[in-house]
């Protein structure tokens, strides 16, 4: 029987197959945005079974299981690991045309060498075969990375993190460069004064200074920014509901900050001003250091109050927001550009209505200093699937330069997620291959199109980020 995941999976034309096998498949991976736990990399974690490595913390799968009527005790509860895996196998059959169906089988095939379709009748056999492999040295965390041809990953780290595991990894290299990425979202959180005061206490300790004013806050954050840079950091990342670019004065921001430390929450207008100030100042820091800033814009989080109280954040109850972002986004980037402080920038949206908005926004601020300086990022989160990737490719192609795109990332907490890069590369080659077959791109330009594919797969990111 022909395997489901063949070597030509999703490649529907001869041109697509040529592009993929010659110019995409061999390229290494730079995973410049992920949520891997540095401690697990440093300690070269060995996973006890497939449930731990595949289902633990994966809210994509959890959402699907809940949608399939699986009780919570089989998802985040106290049922056995085998029972949880069995429920996932039952759910996967019902997930046809969901990206999880493709991702799961790509991971089984490319990482474990298993070409059987996962369903209730094959679940026990696949579970035991995977578990046997996970018990070997070749399937520990570091080998899962090197075995996927990964060269560089950037984790997601708070300014107060001491980066001890990044240091440990650097001192004991294993073939993959593991770098921190600056994620300072908590520094904006004046809307929750109690939690914010606790956070400022941690920042004071990390920076080795008292923080009594907004100026102190910026000084402390700059110290941590400098430390991150010394550890190889070259990217920042910001998770936001929308852009913030309200007008403000220095005295207003200092007052809002001091009020938060005193336990007084800001009004909505004050919170917008504070976020606007902080995001601008973070942008200035990044530009000064020559970093790339990333903006992941558009979620509405923790919507299911009952389940949030039970399980906490990042457990599958976030959704797509529909706030406007064009006016504030342009104002924010313009504010940085006017001050000669606009760093290389990648914009990601969660709502597909904003694909063209963010592509045009990015290209409005290119200045000719760096190829692809302003980027529309890859399909993210709910858009990280075939339709979302094709729409992202089409928006970028129509309104910008696809050939300058820095390519895919996993945005994942899992060591098994690297086939998502392969998935994207196959879709990219299929899009270009079909255009060639349809006469929309010239066959005489195949050498350049091959270069374009290898650039998007690896070379552009390697050059752009300056690792």
WOCORUR-V574434 format. One record per residue. N is the residue number from 1. RES is the residue in one letter. PSI is psi in whole degrees, 0 to 359 (999 if undefined). OMEGA is omega in degrees with one decimal (999 if undefined). D_FIRST is the distance of its C-alpha to the first C-alpha in whole Angstrom. Layout:
# WOCORUR-V574434
{{N & RES & PSI & OMEGA & D_FIRST} {N & RES & PSI & OMEGA & D_FIRST}}
This chain:
# WOCORUR-V574434
{{1 & X & 135 & 179.0 & 0} {2 & X & 131 & 178.8 & 4} {3 & X & 154 & 176.0 & 6} {4 & X & 310 & 179.9 & 9} {5 & X & 95 & 178.3 & 12} {6 & X & 175 & 178.9 & 11} {7 & X & 338 & -179.2 & 15} {8 & X & 22 & 179.5 & 16} {9 & X & 126 & 176.1 & 15} {10 & X & 5 & 179.4 & 18} {11 & X & 106 & -166.5 & 20} {12 & X & 358 & 179.2 & 20} {13 & X & 161 & 176.7 & 22} {14 & X & 320 & 179.5 & 23} {15 & X & 319 & 178.2 & 26} {16 & X & 317 & -179.6 & 24} {17 & X & 319 & 177.7 & 22} {18 & X & 312 & -179.0 & 25} {19 & X & 315 & -176.2 & 27} {20 & X & 306 & -172.0 & 24} {21 & X & 330 & -178.2 & 23} {22 & X & 326 & -168.4 & 27} {23 & X & 347 & 178.5 & 29} {24 & X & 309 & -174.5 & 27} {25 & X & 319 & -176.2 & 25} {26 & X & 347 & -171.2 & 27} {27 & X & 141 & 175.6 & 30} {28 & X & 177 & -178.1 & 31} {29 & X & 131 & 164.3 & 31} {30 & X & 110 & -178.4 & 35} {31 & X & 85 & -167.7 & 34} {32 & X & 0 & 172.0 & 38} {33 & X & 112 & 177.2 & 38} {34 & X & 174 & -179.8 & 36} {35 & X & 29 & 174.6 & 37} {36 & X & 150 & 178.8 & 36} {37 & X & 115 & -176.9 & 39} {38 & X & 325 & 179.3 & 41} {39 & X & 320 & -179.0 & 42} {40 & X & 327 & 176.8 & 38} {41 & X & 310 & -177.0 & 38} {42 & X & 320 & -177.4 & 41} {43 & X & 1 & 178.0 & 40} {44 & X & 57 & -173.7 & 37} {45 & X & 138 & 170.5 & 36} {46 & X & 123 & -175.4 & 33} {47 & X & 138 & -174.0 & 31} {48 & X & 330 & 178.6 & 32} {49 & X & 178 & -175.3 & 28} {50 & X & 330 & 179.1 & 25} {51 & X & 317 & -179.9 & 28} {52 & X & 312 & -173.9 & 31} {53 & X & 335 & -171.4 & 29} {54 & X & 325 & -174.5 & 26} {55 & X & 338 & -177.2 & 29} {56 & X & 118 & 177.8 & 32} {57 & X & 4 & -176.0 & 34} {58 & X & 92 & -175.6 & 31} {59 & X & 343 & 171.8 & 33} {60 & X & 310 & -179.5 & 30} {61 & X & 322 & -179.0 & 28} {62 & X & 318 & 179.0 & 31} {63 & X & 317 & -179.4 & 32} {64 & X & 318 & -179.5 & 29} {65 & X & 317 & 176.9 & 29} {66 & X & 319 & 178.7 & 32} {67 & X & 338 & 178.7 & 31} {68 & X & 7 & 177.1 & 29} {69 & X & 20 & 179.9 & 32} {70 & X & 125 & 179.3 & 31} {71 & X & 151 & -173.6 & 35} {72 & X & 332 & -178.8 & 36} {73 & X & 340 & 176.1 & 37} {74 & X & 358 & -176.6 & 33} {75 & X & 295 & 178.6 & 33} {76 & X & 4 & -174.6 & 36} {77 & X & 206 & -168.8 & 38} {78 & X & 14 & 174.4 & 38} {79 & X & 160 & -177.4 & 35} {80 & X & 160 & -179.8 & 33} {81 & X & 321 & 178.3 & 30} {82 & X & 317 & -179.7 & 28} {83 & X & 323 & 177.7 & 29} {84 & X & 317 & 178.6 & 29} {85 & X & 319 & 179.8 & 25} {86 & X & 318 & 178.6 & 24} {87 & X & 326 & 176.0 & 26} {88 & X & 319 & 178.1 & 24} {89 & X & 322 & 177.1 & 21} {90 & X & 319 & -178.0 & 22} {91 & X & 323 & -173.9 & 24} {92 & X & 324 & 176.6 & 21} {93 & X & 323 & -178.3 & 19} {94 & X & 358 & -177.3 & 22} {95 & X & 15 & 177.8 & 22} {96 & X & 135 & -177.2 & 20} {97 & X & 356 & 166.7 & 22} {98 & X & 143 & -179.0 & 24} {99 & X & 335 & 178.5 & 23} {100 & X & 329 & 179.8 & 23} {101 & X & 315 & 178.1 & 19} {102 & X & 312 & -178.3 & 19} {103 & X & 314 & -176.2 & 21} {104 & X & 316 & -178.8 & 19} {105 & X & 329 & 172.5 & 16} {106 & X & 318 & -179.7 & 17} {107 & X & 318 & 177.1 & 20} {108 & X & 317 & -177.2 & 17} {109 & X & 308 & -171.4 & 15} {110 & X & 328 & -176.7 & 18} {111 & X & 318 & -175.7 & 20} {112 & X & 354 & -179.3 & 19} {113 & X & 26 & -179.1 & 16} {114 & X & 118 & -177.0 & 14} {115 & X & 5 & 175.6 & 10} {116 & X & 151 & 172.8 & 10} {117 & X & 133 & 178.7 & 11} {118 & X & 120 & 175.8 & 15} {119 & X & 178 & -176.6 & 16} {120 & X & 328 & -177.7 & 19} {121 & X & 338 & 179.7 & 17} {122 & X & 357 & -171.0 & 15} {123 & X & 311 & -176.8 & 18} {124 & X & 315 & -179.5 & 20} {125 & X & 314 & -179.4 & 18} {126 & X & 319 & 179.4 & 17} {127 & X & 313 & -176.9 & 21} {128 & X & 322 & 179.1 & 22} {129 & X & 317 & 178.2 & 20} {130 & X & 318 & -179.9 & 21} {131 & X & 321 & 178.9 & 25} {132 & X & 321 & 178.9 & 25} {133 & X & 321 & 179.2 & 24} {134 & X & 340 & 179.5 & 27} {135 & X & 355 & -178.2 & 29} {136 & X & 164 & 179.5 & 29} {137 & X & 330 & -175.8 & 31} {138 & X & 349 & -177.3 & 28} {139 & X & 21 & 169.9 & 28} {140 & X & 171 & -170.6 & 31} {141 & X & 311 & -175.4 & 32} {142 & X & 320 & 179.3 & 33} {143 & X & 330 & 174.6 & 30} {144 & X & 328 & 178.9 & 28} {145 & X & 309 & -179.2 & 30} {146 & X & 327 & 179.0 & 31} {147 & X & 341 & 176.7 & 27} {148 & X & 10 & 177.7 & 26} {149 & X & 37 & 177.7 & 29} {150 & X & 134 & 179.2 & 32} {151 & X & 323 & -177.1 & 35} {152 & X & 136 & 168.9 & 37} {153 & X & 147 & 173.0 & 37} {154 & X & 119 & 178.3 & 40} {155 & X & 185 & -177.6 & 40} {156 & X & 115 & -165.8 & 42} {157 & X & 140 & 179.6 & 46} {158 & X & 149 & 178.2 & 49} {159 & X & 334 & -179.1 & 52} {160 & X & 351 & -179.6 & 54} {161 & X & 140 & -179.4 & 51} {162 & X & 353 & 176.2 & 52} {163 & X & 30 & -177.7 & 49} {164 & X & 326 & -177.7 & 49} {165 & X & 330 & 172.0 & 46} {166 & X & 319 & 177.7 & 45} {167 & X & 318 & -180.0 & 48} {168 & X & 318 & 179.4 & 47} {169 & X & 317 & -179.9 & 44} {170 & X & 326 & -179.7 & 46} {171 & X & 343 & 178.8 & 48} {172 & X & 70 & -174.4 & 44} {173 & X & 147 & 179.3 & 42} {174 & X & 10 & 176.6 & 38} {175 & X & 351 & 176.4 & 37} {176 & X & 126 & 175.9 & 37} {177 & X & 123 & -178.6 & 40} {178 & X & 112 & -174.3 & 40} {179 & X & 149 & 175.2 & 43} {180 & X & 156 & 168.8 & 45} {181 & X & 140 & -171.1 & 45} {182 & X & 115 & 180.0 & 48} {183 & X & 89 & -171.1 & 47} {184 & X & 29 & -174.5 & 51} {185 & X & 322 & -175.6 & 50} {186 & X & 338 & 179.5 & 52} {187 & X & 348 & 179.0 & 55} {188 & X & 355 & -164.3 & 56} {189 & X & 46 & -180.0 & 56} {190 & X & 348 & 179.8 & 59} {191 & X & 347 & 176.0 & 58} {192 & X & 82 & -170.9 & 58} {193 & X & 322 & -178.2 & 61} {194 & X & 309 & 179.9 & 61} {195 & X & 325 & -177.7 & 57} {196 & X & 318 & 178.8 & 58} {197 & X & 320 & 177.4 & 61} {198 & X & 320 & 180.0 & 59} {199 & X & 317 & 179.7 & 57} {200 & X & 326 & 175.0 & 60} {201 & X & 318 & 177.5 & 61} {202 & X & 322 & 179.5 & 58} {203 & X & 321 & 176.6 & 59} {204 & X & 315 & -179.6 & 62} {205 & X & 317 & -178.3 & 61} {206 & X & 322 & -177.1 & 58} {207 & X & 347 & 179.5 & 61} {208 & X & 40 & -179.2 & 64} {209 & X & 159 & 174.1 & 66} {210 & X & 147 & 178.7 & 68} {211 & X & 103 & -178.1 & 66} {212 & X & 346 & -176.8 & 69} {213 & X & 170 & 177.6 & 69} {214 & X & 324 & 177.5 & 66} {215 & X & 319 & 175.3 & 67} {216 & X & 318 & 179.8 & 67} {217 & X & 313 & -179.5 & 63} {218 & X & 322 & 178.8 & 62} {219 & X & 317 & 179.1 & 64} {220 & X & 316 & 179.5 & 62} {221 & X & 323 & 177.4 & 59} {222 & X & 321 & 176.3 & 59} {223 & X & 317 & 179.8 & 60} {224 & X & 323 & 176.7 & 56} {225 & X & 316 & 178.0 & 55} {226 & X & 320 & 178.6 & 57} {227 & X & 315 & 178.1 & 55} {228 & X & 318 & 179.0 & 52} {229 & X & 321 & 179.2 & 52} {230 & X & 339 & 179.4 & 54} {231 & X & 10 & 174.9 & 50} {232 & X & 4 & -179.1 & 48} {233 & X & 135 & 178.1 & 48} {234 & X & 3 & -179.5 & 47} {235 & X & 144 & 166.0 & 46} {236 & X & 165 & 180.0 & 47} {237 & X & 138 & -178.4 & 46} {238 & X & 127 & 174.9 & 47} {239 & X & 122 & -172.8 & 45} {240 & X & 152 & 174.0 & 48} {241 & X & 321 & 174.4 & 48} {242 & X & 180 & 175.9 & 49} {243 & X & 156 & 179.0 & 52} {244 & X & 125 & -177.1 & 55} {245 & X & 39 & 178.7 & 58} {246 & X & 155 & 173.5 & 61} {247 & X & 146 & -177.6 & 65} {248 & X & 166 & 173.0 & 66} {249 & X & 160 & -180.0 & 69} {250 & X & 323 & -178.6 & 69} {251 & X & 322 & 177.5 & 71} {252 & X & 313 & -176.6 & 69} {253 & X & 320 & 178.6 & 66} {254 & X & 320 & 178.8 & 68} {255 & X & 315 & 179.1 & 70} {256 & X & 317 & 180.0 & 66} {257 & X & 312 & -179.0 & 65} {258 & X & 323 & 177.0 & 68} {259 & X & 319 & 179.5 & 68} {260 & X & 318 & 178.1 & 64} {261 & X & 333 & 178.8 & 66} {262 & X & 0 & 176.4 & 69} {263 & X & 8 & -178.4 & 66} {264 & X & 121 & -179.4 & 66} {265 & X & 147 & 179.0 & 63} {266 & X & 159 & 168.0 & 64} {267 & X & 169 & 178.9 & 64} {268 & X & 319 & 179.8 & 61} {269 & X & 319 & 178.6 & 63} {270 & X & 321 & 179.5 & 64} {271 & X & 320 & 176.7 & 60} {272 & X & 316 & 178.3 & 59} {273 & X & 316 & -178.0 & 62} {274 & X & 315 & 177.6 & 61} {275 & X & 320 & 179.2 & 57} {276 & X & 316 & -179.4 & 58} {277 & X & 314 & -176.7 & 61} {278 & X & 316 & -178.9 & 58} {279 & X & 323 & 175.8 & 55} {280 & X & 313 & -177.7 & 58} {281 & X & 325 & 173.6 & 59} {282 & X & 320 & 178.1 & 56} {283 & X & 321 & 178.0 & 55} {284 & X & 317 & 177.9 & 58} {285 & X & 314 & -177.2 & 57} {286 & X & 317 & -179.9 & 54} {287 & X & 320 & -180.0 & 55} {288 & X & 326 & -177.9 & 58} {289 & X & 354 & -178.4 & 55} {290 & X & 24 & 178.1 & 53} {291 & X & 174 & 168.9 & 50} {292 & X & 131 & 176.5 & 47} {293 & X & 137 & 178.5 & 48} {294 & X & 140 & 177.6 & 45} {295 & X & 111 & 174.9 & 45} {296 & X & 107 & -166.3 & 43} {297 & X & 130 & 167.2 & 44} {298 & X & 5 & 176.5 & 44} {299 & X & 157 & 166.7 & 43} {300 & X & 119 & -162.7 & 45} {301 & X & 155 & 170.2 & 44} {302 & X & 51 & -172.9 & 45} {303 & X & 335 & -179.8 & 45} {304 & X & 95 & -171.8 & 44} {305 & X & 317 & -178.8 & 47} {306 & X & 314 & -177.6 & 47} {307 & X & 329 & 176.4 & 43} {308 & X & 317 & 178.9 & 45} {309 & X & 330 & -177.9 & 48} {310 & X & 318 & -169.8 & 45} {311 & X & 342 & -177.6 & 43} {312 & X & 189 & -175.6 & 44} {313 & X & 167 & 174.0 & 43} {314 & X & 41 & -179.6 & 40} {315 & X & 10 & 172.9 & 38} {316 & X & 21 & -176.5 & 36} {317 & X & 23 & 173.0 & 40} {318 & X & 166 & -174.4 & 40} {319 & X & 180 & 179.8 & 40} {320 & X & 126 & 177.0 & 40} {321 & X & 167 & 179.3 & 44} {322 & X & 35 & 177.8 & 46} {323 & X & 147 & 173.8 & 49} {324 & X & 149 & -178.5 & 50} {325 & X & 355 & -174.0 & 50} {326 & X & 311 & -175.1 & 51} {327 & X & 308 & -178.3 & 55} {328 & X & 323 & -179.8 & 55} {329 & X & 314 & 178.6 & 52} {330 & X & 320 & -179.7 & 54} {331 & X & 319 & 179.7 & 58} {332 & X & 309 & -179.8 & 56} {333 & X & 323 & 178.9 & 55} {334 & X & 322 & 178.9 & 58} {335 & X & 318 & 177.5 & 60} {336 & X & 316 & -177.8 & 58} {337 & X & 319 & 179.9 & 58} {338 & X & 333 & 179.7 & 62} {339 & X & 16 & -178.7 & 63} {340 & X & 42 & -176.0 & 61} {341 & X & 30 & 179.4 & 58} {342 & X & 106 & 179.3 & 55} {343 & X & 170 & 167.7 & 52} {344 & X & 139 & -167.3 & 49} {345 & X & 137 & 172.6 & 47} {346 & X & 127 & -179.8 & 44} {347 & X & 129 & 177.2 & 44} {348 & X & 140 & 174.9 & 41} {349 & X & 153 & 177.6 & 41} {350 & X & 339 & 179.1 & 39} {351 & X & 123 & -176.6 & 40} {352 & X & 344 & 176.7 & 38} {353 & X & 342 & -175.4 & 42} {354 & X & 4 & 179.9 & 43} {355 & X & 305 & -177.8 & 41} {356 & X & 325 & 178.9 & 43} {357 & X & 311 & -176.9 & 46} {358 & X & 328 & 177.0 & 45} {359 & X & 311 & 179.8 & 44} {360 & X & 321 & 178.2 & 47} {361 & X & 313 & -179.8 & 49} {362 & X & 312 & -174.5 & 48} {363 & X & 345 & 174.2 & 49} {364 & X & 337 & -174.3 & 52} {365 & X & 11 & 169.9 & 53} {366 & X & 141 & -175.3 & 51} {367 & X & 9 & 177.0 & 55} {368 & X & 2 & -177.7 & 53} {369 & X & 329 & -177.6 & 54} {370 & X & 129 & 174.6 & 50} {371 & X & 126 & 179.0 & 47} {372 & X & 29 & -177.4 & 45} {373 & X & 314 & -179.5 & 48} {374 & X & 120 & -170.4 & 47} {375 & X & 143 & 163.4 & 43} {376 & X & 117 & -170.7 & 41} {377 & X & 172 & -176.8 & 39} {378 & X & 163 & 174.2 & 35} {379 & X & 130 & -169.6 & 34} {380 & X & 135 & 170.8 & 35} {381 & X & 251 & -179.4 & 34} {382 & X & 345 & 178.7 & 33} {383 & X & 5 & 179.6 & 33} {384 & X & 67 & -179.2 & 30} {385 & X & 174 & -170.3 & 27} {386 & X & 309 & -178.8 & 26} {387 & X & 318 & 179.4 & 29} {388 & X & 319 & 179.3 & 31} {389 & X & 317 & 179.2 & 30} {390 & X & 320 & 178.6 & 30} {391 & X & 321 & 177.8 & 34} {392 & X & 315 & 178.5 & 35} {393 & X & 317 & -177.9 & 34} {394 & X & 318 & 178.2 & 36} {395 & X & 314 & -179.5 & 39} {396 & X & 320 & 179.2 & 39} {397 & X & 319 & -174.8 & 39} {398 & X & 328 & -170.0 & 41} {399 & X & 359 & -178.9 & 44} {400 & X & 210 & -176.8 & 43} {401 & X & 99 & 178.4 & 42} {402 & X & 325 & -175.9 & 38} {403 & X & 342 & 177.9 & 38} {404 & X & 5 & -176.2 & 41} {405 & X & 140 & -178.8 & 38} {406 & X & 4 & 166.8 & 38} {407 & X & 199 & -164.9 & 34} {408 & X & 163 & 173.1 & 32} {409 & X & 167 & -179.8 & 33} {410 & X & 326 & -173.9 & 31} {411 & X & 36 & -168.3 & 34} {412 & X & 156 & 173.1 & 32} {413 & X & 1 & -170.8 & 34} {414 & X & 141 & 175.0 & 30} {415 & X & 357 & 179.8 & 29} {416 & X & 7 & -169.3 & 26} {417 & X & 0 & -175.0 & 27} {418 & X & 334 & 173.3 & 26} {419 & X & 349 & 173.7 & 23} {420 & X & 328 & 173.6 & 25} {421 & X & 316 & 178.3 & 27} {422 & X & 319 & 179.2 & 24} {423 & X & 312 & 178.4 & 23} {424 & X & 315 & -178.1 & 26} {425 & X & 322 & 177.7 & 26} {426 & X & 318 & 179.0 & 23} {427 & X & 316 & 177.2 & 25} {428 & X & 312 & -179.1 & 28} {429 & X & 326 & 178.3 & 26} {430 & X & 319 & 177.5 & 25} {431 & X & 311 & -178.3 & 28} {432 & X & 321 & 179.9 & 30} {433 & X & 319 & 178.5 & 27} {434 & X & 321 & 176.6 & 28} {435 & X & 321 & 178.2 & 32} {436 & X & 313 & 179.9 & 32} {437 & X & 328 & -179.6 & 30} {438 & X & 0 & -179.7 & 32} {439 & X & 13 & 179.8 & 35} {440 & X & 341 & 172.8 & 36} {441 & X & 143 & -173.5 & 36} {442 & X & 133 & 175.9 & 37} {443 & X & 333 & 179.4 & 35} {444 & X & 342 & 179.9 & 38} {445 & X & 16 & -178.9 & 38} {446 & X & 321 & 177.4 & 34} {447 & X & 319 & 178.3 & 36} {448 & X & 321 & -179.9 & 38} {449 & X & 323 & 173.5 & 34} {450 & X & 315 & 177.8 & 33} {451 & X & 319 & 178.9 & 36} {452 & X & 317 & -179.6 & 35} {453 & X & 314 & 179.9 & 32} {454 & X & 327 & 176.6 & 33} {455 & X & 312 & -179.0 & 36} {456 & X & 326 & -178.6 & 34} {457 & X & 325 & -172.9 & 32} {458 & X & 310 & -167.0 & 34} {459 & X & 319 & -178.6 & 37} {460 & X & 314 & -179.8 & 39} {461 & X & 320 & -178.5 & 39} {462 & X & 322 & 179.1 & 40} {463 & X & 315 & -171.1 & 43} {464 & X & 315 & -172.7 & 44} {465 & X & 337 & 178.0 & 44} {466 & X & 41 & -179.1 & 46} {467 & X & 999 & 999 & 45}}
